[in-house]
Structure formats: structure tokens, C-alpha cells
């Protein structure tokens, strides 16, 4: 018997714990995010208003206000079970990056206290020498700084044995150059806002205070059984097939598109959606795509910056949940030879918000 045939015969259903009582999504949506609703409950009115003014107009908050936000964020995260925090950023690797630090601080009496200051919330200092951007500078000059992005809410990342507070951040060099993919997006949105406001005012709409773009990125992906994945060195090393015979059944009949979703895949989709809702990702659409074993998630439109963060978070969830279901999630744009190219299709719209 061939190895492939042996693997095929061993593939079966995955034992799952069946849920009898399902909670409404609205009861836990965003429960692991330090969003505006949570901030309004735990911050003083003055600090919350200052934070909103920072978000909307760029008026920087004071050090005292930053300390209040940091302490409230720490207390909220610890109540959720978090013991560490990280500035979560997007270097030029196509992935996200993080360096975890504990909340503890030694008090000099062989005891520790949990502390988190405004300065630690606003800025971190991970080493930038080993990122793709680091090779253009000498190692001792390759300092990188993370800075809190207040427009994107902090969230809790969960694993079986612990939780971590993740603070969305930008990543810049010592001299201020962008070393990530988030800062250029923020600068682009600021440029759109400035140019659009000037244009709108020419038409007499002086009441408009802010213009921003929104985005709803469709995320396509392939799912294959872990056992098949382990038979393919090319998939393991590159995330795509590089050789081999084309599939005997392709996408010519298009019978997969919008077809009935298999039970194993639907279980996977349900768990991904549940994990996504906890950290405030508004996934609404799921369906079979054109190629065999290809599927798609699509969210509700959000501000482009938040949508970009959520897309990175969603891809991470998809890969982790796939492992629990003994599947592998392939996100390469051309994962399977002979099948259609996968898209990460951003649908963009410009919006405007009027002043009060």
C-alpha cells in the first residue's frame, strides 16, 4: 500500500466537544478588547475626552492621563488573566511581531508588584537589527522603537496556559523612518483627510471635521488535512505546491463555489468566528470558493487602519484553529498549482464624518 493511500484511510472525523447552549454573539463580542465602551467605564471623564480628542484631532494626552490609561488597561487585562503585555506591530516580514514583558516590578524586599506606566504603554524598544529593514544599517545603529497606536484597541491574546495584553503599535527607526507597514497606512489616511477636507470646504461644507477611508478585506484560504501536508516538503517549506501532478478534479465545473459546506469545515469556521468575535473582528460572511478546498471569510467594513490590524489577527486565528482541527490553513496567494490565485481583496470606500 502506498503512503498516500495509507494516509487517506486514516483520515476520519475529529472528535469535538459538542455545545448545547450557544451564547448570542452580542453577549461576548469584543469581550477581549480594551475598546471605547470599556475605557468609558474605567477612565475619568476628563481623561476619556482627552483620549478621544487625541484620536480625532491629534491633540496629545498628558503624562498623567497616559498613566491613568495604562493603569486601567493593566487592571482590565489582569482581571482577564493576563500576566504580560506586548507592543504588537507589523514589520516588513508579511507577519506580525511582538516582544513580551511582564507586569511585575521588584520592590526591593524580595517581593514583586504589578506596574504598568504610561511611558511603557506609549513606547517600547525592540531590537531592529534582525528585521529585513535592519540590514541597511550597522547593528549598533539599528535601534527600533514601537509606539502605541491609539486608533486601534488593545486586545487579549489567549493560549491554553496564559493570556497576553497586545497593544497595536507602529515601528520606527531612531531617526523616524517607518520600519513597518502600519505607519505608511496611517500617513496615507492623514494625507487623504487633509486633501479631502480642503476639497469639501471648496463646496461649502465647513462642518465636516474628518474624512477617512474604510476597508473590508476578503480573506481567501485553502484547508488541507495535516496528514497530506506532512507528505509534501514543498508545502512545508514554501506554503505552496511546486511540483506534482495536477488535481484530477479542478475548478472547471465551479460546483464548489457557494456549495454546501462540509461538516468538518463548518466546525472550523464556527470556531474561527467565535475566536474572532472575542477580539472584535466583525466577520460576517463565509462560503466555499471556486477551487476545491478553497474558502473565504469577509468582515463588515471598518476604518482602514483597524481593518488591516483585524486582517492580520484573523489570519493568525485561522492558522491556530486549523491546527486544533488537524487541518493546515494555506494563505499563499498561489497555494495549489493549477488552481486560481487567492486574493486578499481590500474593498475600499471613503467616508466622511461631520462635526457636532
C-alpha positions in Angstrom: 0.0 0.0 0.0 1.3 3.5 -0.9 2.0 6.1 1.8 -0.7 8.3 0.3 -3.3 5.5 0.4 -2.4 4.7 4.0 -2.9 8.4 5.0 -6.2 8.6 3.1 -7.6 5.6 5.0 -6.6 7.1 8.4 -8.4 10.4 7.8 -11.6 10.5 9.7 -13.8 12.8 11.8 -12.2 14.9 14.5 -13.7 14.4 18.0 -15.1 17.8 19.2 -16.9 18.8 22.4 -20.5 19.5 21.3 -22.1 22.7 22.5 -25.7 22.6 23.7 -26.0 26.2 24.9 -24.9 28.8 22.4 -24.4 32.4 23.6 -25.6 35.3 21.5 -22.6 36.9 19.7 -23.7 40.3 21.1 -23.1 38.9 24.6 -19.4 38.3 24.1 -18.4 40.4 21.0 -15.3 42.4 21.8 -15.0 41.0 25.3 -11.2 40.6 24.9 -10.7 44.2 23.6 -10.0 47.3 25.6 -12.5 49.3 23.4 -14.1 52.6 23.9 -17.0 51.2 25.9 -14.6 49.6 28.4 -12.5 52.8 28.5 -15.5 54.9 29.3 -16.3 52.7 32.3 -12.8 52.7 33.8 -11.4 56.1 33.0 -12.3 59.5 34.3 -14.4 61.7 32.0 -11.6 64.2 31.6 -9.1 61.5 30.5 -11.5 59.7 28.2 -12.4 63.0 26.5 -8.7 63.8 26.1 -8.1 60.4 24.6 -10.9 60.9 22.1 -9.5 64.3 21.2 -6.1 62.6 20.6 -7.8 60.1 18.3 -9.8 62.6 16.3 -7.6 65.7 16.3 -4.1 64.6 17.2 -4.0 66.6 20.5 -1.5 64.6 22.6 -2.6 63.5 26.1 -0.6 64.4 29.2 1.7 62.1 31.0 -0.7 61.9 33.9 -3.5 60.9 31.6 -1.3 58.3 29.9 -0.5 56.8 33.4 -4.2 56.6 34.1 -5.0 54.8 30.8 -2.0 52.4 31.3 -3.1 51.5 34.9 -6.7 51.0 33.8 -5.6 48.8 30.9 -3.3 46.8 33.2 -6.1 46.2 35.7 -8.5 45.2 33.0 -6.0 42.8 31.4 -5.1 41.2 34.8 -8.8 40.7 35.5 -8.9 38.7 32.2 -5.9 36.6 33.4 -3.1 38.4 31.5 0.4 38.4 33.2 2.3 40.1 30.4 2.0 42.7 27.7 3.5 43.3 24.3 3.7 46.0 21.7 2.1 44.2 18.7 3.5 45.5 15.4 3.8 44.7 11.7 7.4 44.8 10.4 8.3 44.2 6.8 8.1 40.5 7.0 4.5 39.9 6.0 3.9 38.8 9.6 3.3 40.4 12.9 5.9 40.7 15.7 5.9 41.0 19.4 8.2 41.1 22.5 6.5 40.2 25.7 7.3 41.9 29.1 5.8 41.0 32.4 3.8 43.5 34.5 5.9 42.7 37.6 8.4 45.0 39.2 10.6 44.2 42.1 10.1 46.4 45.2 13.4 45.7 46.9 12.1 43.4 49.6 12.1 40.1 47.6 8.6 40.8 46.5 7.0 41.9 43.3 4.3 44.4 42.4 2.3 44.7 39.2 3.1 48.0 37.5 2.4 49.5 34.1 3.2 53.1 33.4 2.1 55.5 30.7 5.7 55.6 29.3 5.7 51.8 28.8 2.3 52.0 27.2 3.3 54.7 24.7 6.8 53.5 23.7 8.8 50.2 23.6 12.3 49.5 22.3 12.6 46.1 20.5 15.9 45.5 18.6 15.5 46.4 14.9 18.8 44.9 13.6 17.4 41.4 12.8 14.4 42.6 10.7 14.5 42.9 6.9 14.9 46.6 7.4 17.9 46.2 9.7 20.5 45.1 7.2 20.8 48.6 5.7 22.4 49.9 9.0 25.2 48.8 11.3 24.0 46.8 14.2 24.8 49.4 16.9 22.8 52.0 14.9 19.8 49.7 14.2 17.6 50.8 17.1 13.9 50.5 16.6 11.0 51.9 18.6 7.4 50.8 18.9 4.8 53.5 19.6 1.3 52.9 20.7 -1.4 53.4 18.0 -4.4 54.7 20.0 -6.7 54.4 17.0 -6.7 50.6 17.3 -7.9 48.9 20.5 -5.6 46.8 22.7 -6.7 43.1 22.9 -6.1 39.9 24.8 -4.3 37.0 23.1 -5.2 33.7 24.6 -3.4 30.3 24.6 -4.2 27.3 26.8 -1.7 28.2 29.6 -1.9 32.0 29.7 -3.0 35.4 28.3 -1.1 38.4 27.0 -2.2 42.0 26.6 -1.4 43.1 23.0 -1.0 46.8 22.2 -1.2 47.7 18.5 1.8 49.8 17.6 3.8 51.4 14.9 7.5 50.5 14.4 10.0 53.3 13.6 13.8 53.8 13.4 15.9 56.0 15.7 15.6 58.8 13.0 11.9 58.4 12.5 11.7 56.3 9.3 8.9 53.8 9.1 10.1 50.2 9.6 6.6 48.7 9.3 3.5 48.6 7.1 1.2 50.4 9.6 2.8 53.9 9.7 2.7 54.4 5.9 -1.1 53.5 6.1 -1.7 56.0 8.9 0.3 58.7 7.0 -1.7 57.9 3.8 -5.0 58.2 5.7 -3.8 61.6 7.2 -3.0 62.8 3.6 -6.4 61.7 2.4 -8.1 63.5 5.3 -6.2 66.8 4.6 -6.8 66.8 0.9 -10.4 65.7 1.1 -11.2 68.4 3.8 -9.7 71.1 1.5 -11.8 69.9 -1.4 -15.1 69.6 0.6 -14.7 73.1 2.0 -14.5 74.5 -1.5 -18.1 73.2 -1.9 -19.1 75.0 1.3 -19.2 72.1 3.7 -17.2 73.6 6.5 -18.9 71.5 9.2 -17.0 68.4 8.1 -14.2 67.7 10.6 -12.7 64.4 9.5 -12.5 62.2 6.4 -11.2 58.7 6.5 -11.2 55.5 4.4 -12.8 52.2 5.3 -11.9 48.8 4.2 -13.4 45.3 4.3 -10.7 42.8 3.3 -11.9 39.5 1.9 -9.6 36.6 3.1 -9.4 33.6 0.9 -7.7 30.4 2.1 -7.2 26.7 1.4 -7.6 24.0 4.0 -6.0 20.6 3.7 -5.6 17.7 6.1 -2.5 17.8 8.3 -1.5 14.3 7.2 -1.4 15.2 3.5 0.5 18.4 4.4 3.2 16.4 6.1 3.7 14.3 2.9 4.6 17.5 0.9 8.0 19.0 1.6 7.2 21.9 -0.8 4.1 22.8 1.2 6.0 22.7 4.5 8.9 24.9 3.2 7.1 27.4 0.9 3.4 27.2 1.8 2.6 26.2 -1.8 2.9 23.2 -4.2 5.9 23.5 -6.6 5.7 20.1 -8.4 3.5 17.1 -8.8 0.5 16.0 -10.9 -2.4 18.4 -11.2 -5.6 17.5 -9.3 -7.9 15.1 -11.2 -10.8 17.4 -10.2 -10.2 21.1 -10.8 -12.4 24.1 -10.7 -13.8 23.8 -14.3 -17.3 22.9 -13.2 -17.4 25.6 -10.5 -19.6 23.2 -8.4 -17.6 24.1 -5.3 -18.4 27.8 -5.4 -21.1 28.7 -2.8 -21.7 24.9 -2.5 -22.8 23.2 0.7 -20.1 23.5 3.3 -18.8 20.1 4.7 -19.3 19.5 8.4 -15.6 19.4 9.3 -15.0 22.7 7.5 -18.1 24.3 9.1 -16.9 23.3 12.6 -13.6 25.0 11.8 -15.4 28.1 10.5 -17.6 28.3 13.6 -14.6 28.2 15.9 -12.7 30.8 13.9 -15.7 33.1 14.0 -16.1 32.7 17.8 -12.4 33.5 18.4 -12.6 36.5 16.1 -15.7 37.9 17.8 -14.0 37.9 21.2 -11.4 40.3 19.9 -13.8 42.5 18.0 -13.3 41.2 14.4 -16.7 41.6 12.6 -16.6 38.5 10.4 -20.0 38.1 8.8 -19.6 36.1 5.5 -18.2 32.7 5.0 -18.5 30.4 1.9 -16.9 27.9 -0.4 -14.7 29.5 -3.0 -14.2 28.3 -6.6 -11.3 25.9 -6.3 -11.6 22.6 -4.3 -10.7 23.0 -0.6 -10.8 26.8 -1.0 -12.9 29.0 1.2 -13.4 32.7 2.2 -14.1 34.9 5.2 -15.3 38.5 4.8 -15.9 41.1 7.5 -18.0 44.3 7.8 -16.2 47.5 6.7 -14.2 49.3 9.3 -11.7 52.1 9.3 -8.8 51.0 7.1 -6.2 51.0 9.9 -8.4 48.8 12.2 -9.3 46.6 9.2 -5.6 46.0 8.5 -5.0 45.0 12.1 -8.0 42.8 12.2 -6.9 41.0 9.0 -3.6 40.2 10.5 -5.3 38.9 13.7 -7.8 36.9 11.7 -5.1 35.1 9.7 -3.3 34.2 12.9 -6.5 32.8 14.4 -7.2 30.8 11.2 -3.9 29.1 11.3 -4.1 28.3 15.0 -7.6 27.0 14.9 -6.8 24.8 11.8 -4.2 23.0 13.9 -6.8 22.1 16.5 -8.9 20.5 13.8 -5.9 18.6 12.3 -6.0 20.9 9.3 -3.5 23.3 7.8 -4.6 26.7 6.6 -2.7 27.8 3.4 -2.7 31.6 2.8 -0.2 31.8 0.0 -1.7 33.6 -3.0 -1.0 30.6 -5.3 -1.1 27.8 -2.8 -2.1 24.9 -5.1 -0.7 24.6 -8.6 -3.4 24.6 -11.3 -6.0 26.4 -9.2 -7.0 30.0 -9.1 -4.9 32.7 -7.4 -6.0 33.5 -3.9 -6.9 37.1 -3.1 -6.7 39.3 -0.1 -9.1 41.7 -1.7 -9.4 45.0 0.1 -12.7 46.7 -0.8 -12.2 50.5 -0.2 -14.7 53.2 0.5 -14.1 56.8 1.6 -16.3 58.2 4.4 -16.8 61.5 6.0 -17.8 62.4 9.5 -19.4 65.7 10.4 -18.6 67.8 13.4 -21.1 68.3 16.2 
